[in-house]
Amino acid sequence: MRRLGRALREPAVARFAALLTLIGGCALLVLLVPRPDLAALTGLPDRLGAAGPVLAVVGGALLLTVLVPRTFITLTWGALFGPVAGAGYSLAAAALAALIGFGVGRWLGREYVVSRTSMAAPPAGLAGRTDRIRLRLARLDRWFATQSVLGVVMVRLLPISGFGMVSYGYGTTGARPAPFLIGSVLASAPTAVGYAVIGAAVVAPGEVNWLAAAPAGLGAAATVVLLLRWRRAVRADRAALRVTGPR
């Protein structure tokens, strides 16, 4: 307990603990708070008037940052604002949420990750194991730091975690903000359109057609292509490491 108390007094560790607490609290909030009834929200855009678009974008971004699933938000925005406006507001909310999550993750978690990937003197008895973990983390961090827009799109399309969680995680890495933001928006576009169309059809039955599934189909095809490219890149990296040794 004393060792834990001393560790928490370190600024980097304290901020990282705050990040974990924030994520855990948001996840618990999403589980406990009941979702609103769509029928009760149907007339909301008319009541909001000109403030509706701004509140849709800002509110959607805040919901994403507290880990509400993006699918739920996009479907709801499509039902409330229609397919075109719903998709646009959802995509703008995703961009804003990506920036917020990345900024919070960078502020609270980056220093801790850097300290763990650049330890010069691991504890006695754990030197070998700690050094191997440190090298793996450092290699992963370098991969994120050199990612292009395409790499961000690939990670976003993988079903590994929710939108908000991925944004927080990216912030703790050495990823560059511009490729992260652009890749996040590009990866979100197909499902933003598809789910907004489906959400709009919930309040207007009979309007769903095969075009609503087209963006999702394009997203699935892009996922396959990106996975193949990533696999080739990993193989090339491993081959280079065998020749040059770990850096």
C-alpha positions as CSV (number, residue, x, y, z in Angstrom):
1,M,0.0,0.0,0.0
2,R,2.8,2.4,0.8
3,R,4.5,1.7,-2.5
4,L,1.1,2.3,-4.3
5,G,0.7,5.5,-2.4
6,R,4.2,6.7,-3.4
7,A,3.5,5.8,-7.0
8,L,0.2,7.7,-7.1
9,R,2.0,10.8,-5.8
10,E,4.0,10.9,-9.1
11,P,2.3,13.4,-11.5
12,A,2.4,11.1,-14.5
13,V,1.0,8.1,-12.6
14,A,-1.7,10.3,-10.9
15,R,-2.9,11.6,-14.3
16,F,-2.9,8.2,-15.8
17,A,-4.9,6.9,-12.8
18,A,-7.3,9.8,-13.4
19,L,-7.7,8.8,-17.0
20,L,-8.5,5.2,-16.1
21,T,-11.0,6.5,-13.5
22,L,-12.6,8.7,-16.1
23,I,-13.0,5.9,-18.6
24,G,-14.3,3.5,-15.9
25,G,-16.8,6.1,-14.7
26,C,-18.1,6.8,-18.2
27,A,-18.5,3.1,-18.9
28,L,-20.5,2.7,-15.6
29,L,-22.6,5.7,-16.5
30,V,-23.5,4.3,-19.9
31,L,-24.6,1.0,-18.2
32,L,-26.7,2.6,-15.5
33,V,-28.4,5.5,-17.3
34,P,-31.5,4.3,-19.3
35,R,-31.6,5.3,-22.9
36,P,-34.4,7.7,-23.8
37,D,-37.5,6.7,-25.7
38,L,-37.2,7.7,-29.4
39,A,-40.9,8.5,-29.6
40,A,-40.4,11.1,-26.8
41,L,-37.7,12.9,-28.8
42,T,-39.4,13.0,-32.1
43,G,-40.5,16.7,-31.9
44,L,-37.2,17.8,-30.3
45,P,-35.6,19.4,-33.5
46,D,-38.7,21.7,-33.9
47,R,-38.5,22.8,-30.3
48,L,-34.8,23.5,-30.5
49,G,-35.1,25.6,-33.7
50,A,-31.9,27.2,-35.0
51,A,-29.9,25.8,-32.0
52,G,-30.7,22.3,-33.1
53,P,-27.7,21.7,-35.3
54,V,-25.2,23.1,-32.8
55,L,-26.7,21.1,-30.0
56,A,-26.8,18.0,-32.1
57,V,-23.1,18.2,-32.9
58,V,-21.9,19.3,-29.4
59,G,-24.3,16.9,-27.7
60,G,-23.3,14.0,-29.9
61,A,-19.7,14.7,-29.3
62,L,-20.2,14.7,-25.5
63,L,-22.1,11.5,-25.7
64,L,-19.3,9.9,-27.7
65,T,-16.7,11.0,-25.2
66,V,-18.6,9.4,-22.3
67,L,-18.5,6.1,-24.4
68,V,-22.1,6.1,-25.7
69,P,-22.0,3.8,-28.8
70,R,-21.7,5.8,-32.1
71,T,-24.3,3.5,-33.7
72,F,-27.0,4.5,-31.2
73,I,-26.2,8.2,-31.7
74,T,-26.2,8.0,-35.5
75,L,-29.4,6.1,-35.7
76,T,-31.1,8.6,-33.3
77,W,-29.8,11.6,-35.2
78,G,-31.0,10.1,-38.5
79,A,-34.5,9.6,-37.0
80,L,-34.6,13.1,-35.5
81,F,-33.0,15.2,-38.3
82,G,-33.4,13.1,-41.4
83,P,-30.8,11.1,-43.4
84,V,-28.8,13.9,-44.8
85,A,-28.7,16.3,-41.8
86,G,-28.5,13.3,-39.4
87,A,-25.4,12.0,-41.2
88,G,-23.8,15.4,-41.3
89,Y,-24.4,16.1,-37.6
90,S,-23.2,12.7,-36.6
91,L,-20.0,13.0,-38.6
92,A,-19.3,16.5,-37.2
93,A,-19.9,15.1,-33.7
94,A,-17.5,12.3,-34.4
95,A,-14.8,14.7,-35.5
96,L,-15.3,16.9,-32.3
97,A,-15.4,13.8,-30.1
98,A,-12.2,12.5,-31.6
99,L,-10.4,15.7,-30.8
100,I,-11.7,15.8,-27.3
101,G,-10.8,12.2,-26.5
102,F,-7.4,12.5,-28.1
103,G,-6.7,15.7,-26.2
104,V,-7.8,14.2,-22.8
105,G,-5.8,11.0,-23.5
106,R,-2.7,13.0,-24.5
107,W,-3.0,15.3,-21.4
108,L,-3.6,12.6,-18.8
109,G,-1.9,9.5,-20.3
110,R,1.0,10.4,-22.6
111,E,3.6,11.2,-20.0
112,Y,3.0,7.9,-18.2
113,V,3.3,5.9,-21.4
114,V,6.6,7.7,-22.3
115,S,8.0,7.0,-18.8
116,R,7.1,3.3,-19.2
117,T,8.6,2.9,-22.7
118,S,11.9,4.7,-21.8
119,M,12.8,3.2,-18.5
120,A,16.6,3.0,-18.2
121,A,16.8,0.9,-15.0
122,P,14.2,-1.7,-14.4
123,P,13.9,-3.3,-10.9
124,A,16.4,-6.0,-10.0
125,G,15.2,-9.5,-10.8
126,L,12.8,-8.2,-13.4
127,A,15.2,-6.6,-15.8
128,G,14.9,-9.1,-18.6
129,R,11.1,-9.4,-18.5
130,T,10.6,-5.6,-18.0
131,D,13.0,-4.8,-20.8
132,R,11.2,-7.1,-23.2
133,I,7.8,-5.5,-22.3
134,R,9.4,-2.0,-22.6
135,L,10.8,-2.8,-26.1
136,R,7.4,-4.1,-27.3
137,L,5.6,-1.0,-26.0
138,A,8.2,1.3,-27.5
139,R,7.9,-0.5,-30.9
140,L,4.1,-0.2,-30.7
141,D,4.3,3.5,-29.7
142,R,6.6,4.2,-32.7
143,W,4.1,2.5,-35.0
144,F,1.4,4.8,-33.8
145,A,3.7,7.8,-34.0
146,T,4.4,7.1,-37.7
147,Q,0.9,6.2,-38.7
148,S,-0.6,7.7,-41.8
149,V,-4.3,8.5,-42.3
150,L,-4.7,5.1,-43.8
151,G,-3.4,3.5,-40.6
152,V,-5.8,5.4,-38.5
153,V,-8.7,4.4,-40.8
154,M,-7.6,0.7,-40.5
155,V,-7.6,0.9,-36.7
156,R,-11.0,2.7,-36.6
157,L,-12.6,0.1,-38.8
158,L,-11.4,-2.8,-36.7
159,P,-14.0,-4.0,-34.2
160,I,-11.7,-3.7,-31.2
161,S,-13.3,-1.0,-29.1
162,G,-15.8,1.8,-29.1
163,F,-15.2,5.2,-30.7
164,G,-14.5,7.1,-27.5
165,M,-12.2,4.4,-26.1
166,V,-10.1,4.4,-29.3
167,S,-9.8,8.2,-29.1
168,Y,-8.6,8.1,-25.5
169,G,-6.1,5.4,-26.4
170,Y,-4.7,7.2,-29.4
171,G,-4.0,10.2,-27.2
172,T,-1.7,8.2,-24.9
173,T,0.4,7.2,-27.9
174,G,2.8,9.3,-30.0
175,A,0.2,9.6,-32.8
176,R,0.1,12.9,-34.7
177,P,-3.2,14.8,-34.3
178,A,-3.8,15.7,-38.0
179,P,-3.7,12.1,-39.4
180,F,-5.7,10.9,-36.4
181,L,-8.5,13.4,-37.0
182,I,-8.6,12.9,-40.8
183,G,-8.5,9.1,-40.5
184,S,-11.2,9.2,-37.8
185,V,-13.6,11.2,-40.0
186,L,-13.0,9.1,-43.1
187,A,-13.5,5.9,-41.1
188,S,-16.8,7.2,-39.6
189,A,-18.3,8.5,-42.9
190,P,-19.7,5.2,-44.3
191,T,-21.5,4.1,-41.2
192,A,-22.6,7.7,-40.5
193,V,-24.5,7.7,-43.8
194,G,-25.8,4.1,-43.5
195,Y,-27.1,4.3,-40.0
196,A,-28.6,7.8,-40.5
197,V,-30.6,6.5,-43.4
198,I,-31.8,3.5,-41.4
199,G,-32.6,5.8,-38.4
200,A,-34.6,8.1,-40.7
201,A,-36.5,5.1,-42.0
202,V,-37.6,4.1,-38.5
203,V,-39.9,7.1,-38.4
204,A,-40.7,6.8,-42.2
205,P,-41.3,3.1,-42.9
206,G,-40.7,1.9,-46.5
207,E,-37.9,4.3,-47.3
208,V,-35.0,1.8,-46.6
209,N,-33.5,0.4,-49.8
210,W,-30.3,-1.3,-50.8
211,L,-28.5,2.0,-51.0
212,A,-28.7,2.3,-47.2
213,A,-26.4,-0.8,-46.9
214,A,-24.0,0.4,-49.5
215,P,-21.8,2.6,-47.2
216,A,-21.5,-0.3,-44.7
217,G,-20.6,-2.6,-47.5
218,L,-17.9,-0.2,-48.6
219,G,-16.6,0.0,-45.1
220,A,-16.4,-3.8,-44.9
221,A,-14.5,-4.0,-48.2
222,A,-12.1,-1.3,-47.0
223,T,-11.5,-3.2,-43.8
224,V,-10.4,-6.3,-45.7
225,V,-8.1,-4.3,-47.9
226,L,-6.6,-2.4,-44.9
227,L,-6.0,-5.7,-43.0
228,L,-4.2,-7.2,-45.9
229,R,-2.0,-4.1,-46.2
230,W,-1.3,-4.1,-42.5
231,R,-0.4,-7.8,-42.6
232,R,2.2,-7.1,-45.4
233,A,3.6,-4.2,-43.4
234,V,4.0,-6.3,-40.3
235,R,5.8,-9.0,-42.2
236,A,8.1,-6.4,-43.8
237,D,8.9,-4.9,-40.4
238,R,9.7,-8.3,-38.9
239,A,12.0,-9.1,-41.8
240,A,13.8,-5.8,-41.4
241,L,14.2,-6.4,-37.6
242,R,15.7,-9.8,-38.3
243,V,18.3,-8.1,-40.6
244,T,19.1,-5.1,-38.5
245,G,18.1,-6.2,-35.0
246,P,15.9,-4.3,-32.6
247,R,16.4,-0.6,-32.6
